Amino acid sequence: MSPTLLPLAAEPAIDASATAFVLICSSLVLLMTPGLALFYGGMTRAKSVLNMMMMSFGAMGVVGVIYVLWGYSMSFGGSNIGGIIGNPFENFGLRGVVGDATGATLDADGTAIIDVFGADVWIPEVLFVGFQLTFAIITVALISGAIADRAKFSTWLLFTGLWVTLAYFPIAHMVWGGGLLSGSEDGIAAMMFGAADGAANVLPIDFAGGTVVHINAGVAGLVLALIVGKRLGFGKSAMRPHNVPLVMLGAGLLWFGWFGFNAGSELAADGLSSLVWVNTTVATCAAILGWLVVEKVRDGHATSVGAASGVVAGLVAITPACGALSPVGSIILGAFAGVFAALAVGLKFRFGYDDSLDVVGVHLVAGLWGTVGAGLLATEGGLFYGDGARQLVVQVVIALATVIISGIVTTLIGLSLKATIGWRVSDDDEVAGIDQAEHAESGYDLVSRGGRLGTSSTPALSHDARHHDELTSEGVKA
């Protein structure tokens, strides 16, 4: 994921094909957040659909601004403070990346550029900023599904800014920016198994975000579900998805955008990105089947929501491992991801935490499996390929470290917000519908005529509108 930030060519110049590839992939990853909004929106009740979708769009607004100001500098800036974080002021506002490019490598036009993996393939550094910005956005948006139907929108926006700064940027730096969880000679992997030529002998495998994105978001979702508390009626009333076609549309857009997420992390259109595309596809296909088999055996029915959830579970699991596995290994990883995630979504009822849209069951469980599974199935270093357990040990360590760091930081932020401005809307607002309470809107207004908000009490209702009122208030007459 992380490119080389120092010049390695005498006269570097931007590679047009790599630049075009990353531009397209960045756009695909950005599409994932509106896709997630559709997926999550369909999974909620009708009275909460707009609020659920707004949590994703709100994350886009907050994180997009913060990433340019200090997020990129904290994640990928040249400084390395204790192996934990980069200096937020070094590239504040993209100083040194856009405009004042002092110290950066420049092309003939004066544009700051970076080398992709030391291969003398150069892309504009500001493009890498944009690509990474989309990762930060989707990670925060994923968390929102754990607290659907009951959280104040203002508290969510404040949490977004705090969490992305204190949890996401440090972990991104630790894994991709040369910090403690990376393959640098100062990282944990090097401490365990030694280093040579400036890199750890056993490099941690996280190609596109198993730790940084999915374990990170999954742990945060679990912590917030516990802090915010259960929805009214959880475990007693049915809280089924109100719009399954919306769920499946969202899953399809996520799958489409995920190719930018995984293949784009190679930052070049080459043989490895092609392998990643295939691995991503077949792992997801296998995860669908794994999830549906569990449903059929356990419940007697294979559901469309299960298929859509299997898509996401497979995509999550293959994310960290997509560049290290063979296609057959990817099928195995994906099939088990579907099984594990399908079984894990029921844990919230057994242990009593209200993870509304199964962020824990899908993202945390499948993210852990994908990260650890890479230590088993990687064609180079994997335990099943006869290379011993060193890679597996490294994978377990980086996964556990992410769980601990994310858990502690999210707990501190979540409890602080609960003690100050509060997380929950009132009970009355939750029962009546959080869309009206928080946004003064309704996702489905079948009666009103005209205007942005409309009105359902217009004196001069048409015959059809009056007839609709009669049906909804008195029921269909025989």
WOFEN-V143077 format. One record per run of one state. SS is the DSSP state (2 for helix, 1 for strand, 0 for the rest). FROM is the first residue (numbers start at 1). TO is the last residue. Records with the same first field share a line. If there is no record, write none. Layout:
# WOFEN-V143077
SS = FROM-TO + FROM-TO
This chain:
# WOFEN-V143077
0 = 1-3 + 5-13 + 15-15 + 44-45 + 77-80 + 82-84 + 86-91 + 95-105 + 107-111 + 116-121 + 148-150 + 152-152 + 177-183 + 185-187 + 194-194 + 197-198 + 201-209 + 229-243 + 267-270 + 300-303 + 322-326 + 345-346 + 352-358 + 378-382 + 386-389 + 421-423 + 425-426 + 433-433 + 440-462 + 475-478
1 = 4-4 + 14-14 + 81-81 + 85-85 + 106-106 + 112-115 + 122-124 + 151-151 + 184-184 + 195-196 + 199-200 + 424-424
2 = 16-43 + 46-76 + 92-94 + 125-147 + 153-176 + 188-193 + 210-228 + 244-266 + 271-299 + 304-321 + 327-344 + 347-351 + 359-377 + 383-385 + 390-420 + 427-432 + 434-439 + 463-474
